[in-house]
Amino acid sequence: MHPQELEIRKLGAIKPHPKNARTHPAKQIRRLVESINQFGFTSPLLIDENNVILAGHARWQAARQAGLKVVPVIIIRSLSEAKTRAYVLAENKIADLAGYDRPALAAELQELSCLLSEEDL
């Protein structure tokens, strides 16, 4: 395990990975911008030593649209080119395997709806 620390980097210095195969529709980016505006930038980008994104391309796009100048990052160091490229693909694909406990989701949405209604009063 390589030691990793949270750092702050200028958004303009960070570059997308040239082999990133994941696409991000405008609707997703708009929703991420709304989330950033409401809650802040809460999940760091994962980058390599050259400021190239390994995970977090959509968050990077949203941060740019939200007008952020700096973002939190975690630098993943000392991976070979093959391992770096495998990580970029795996990070995206593994997220696709997640699902929802539908009854728990329905209950949470119902409770949240009530809480948000009370908060708006």
Secondary structure as UniProt FT lines:
FT   STRAND          6..10
FT   HELIX           11..13
FT   TURN            18..19
FT   HELIX           26..39
FT   STRAND          45..47
FT   TURN            49..50
FT   STRAND          52..55
FT   HELIX           57..66
FT   STRAND          70..75
FT   HELIX           81..96
FT   HELIX           102..120
//
